[in-house]
Amino acid sequence: MNAPAVSPVLSPGSAVSPSKVVLITGASSGIGEATARRLAASGHRVMLGARRTDRIAAIAKDIQADGGAADHHELDVTSLESTRSFARAARERYGRVEVLVNNAGVMPLSTVDALKVDEWNRMIDVNVRGVLHGIAAVLPLMREQGAGHIVNIASVSGHRVDPTAAVYSATKFAVRAISEGLRQESRDLRVTVISPGLTRSELTEGISDSAVREAVHDQMGIAISASAIGAAIDYAIGQPLDVDINEVVVRPTAQG
């Protein structure tokens, strides 16, 4: 293993480091994969985390073949210890933890009266507890460094509630609330919420209700690519350290 490359500590108001160490959860597909590829192409060093280790290993290898800096580590965001292990691995590999992209999420939509309690709990565990675990894993490291950036992936469903999305929306409203509270408590930490609209990803495959899944698939003709979300994240983390892009909504032009 190569010796970790340590980024310089920059004072507020100075130009952003051209290369940051970025941790990405849920990096095996969709927005996470697209973000890893985009940020690596922009010169950042990325650490990919997901449960599908074969998949993130292949993505990291692709990035390296294209001249980017990437590594991977097994991650289950519902486990605090797994998330801490992911953060430690990134720090050991690269020397610092500068950005966390809390991307891992699930979206098993259903009406409330379907009483899919196990799916409700899964959404709470991944979408809310997973975000909190990510924050808990990196915040002490970022405080020690005197700077850091946490990017939380919410959704347009965190701004509005539609039928079948009550619980999913609740988790994404929670992500926005957690992010805003963390932002207000911080003077040396940047916090960004990215809220995607209809985006092509594997999220819809987790919908167990066939009627709901078909209805969602019927809407996906206008969906934007996951790379559009990666571009928004790239923009947010590329700002000078005294500029905090707090919230970005990215949706298809045709989405109502």
Disulfide bonds with the S-S distance in Angstrom:
none
